[in-house]
Amino acid sequence: MKSYSTRFFSLFEADEAPVTPDQQAADQSLKDVNVGDLGATPGSDQVAQAKQQSQATQLAELESWIGRIDEFIKYLNGVDSESVQSKLHQSGCDSLFEKIARSETKKIARVAVDLSSLAESLKGYLIAGSNDRT
């Protein structure tokens, strides 16, 4: 145990590691660089503002996607008389719509459920993104 502790303390108390030629070259190349020359000012939060603006734009677009998906869900499977499902079920006997209703009702409902699931997932991302902004 004693040999371990003496080795540990000798490493712990040792000076910095020797500088490699790569580190020397990097230090030399950065000596004459002024931060202002790089297009940024120290303490500037331009990057943070640009990121916030980009995220706000993305959140607004995501919100519009969710709205359009919700509209399409209502168009497919809404409760009003203008939805596809309602029109199919209100059609008369031996009509084209009656044949579609008989064979495609489950598929239309399944698509509406899948879209609803997607919309709910996107709402989760919207909430998470809104919480990240604050």
Helices and strands as residue ranges (DSSP letters): H 2-12, H 21-30, G 35-38, H 46-77, H 84-89, H 96-133
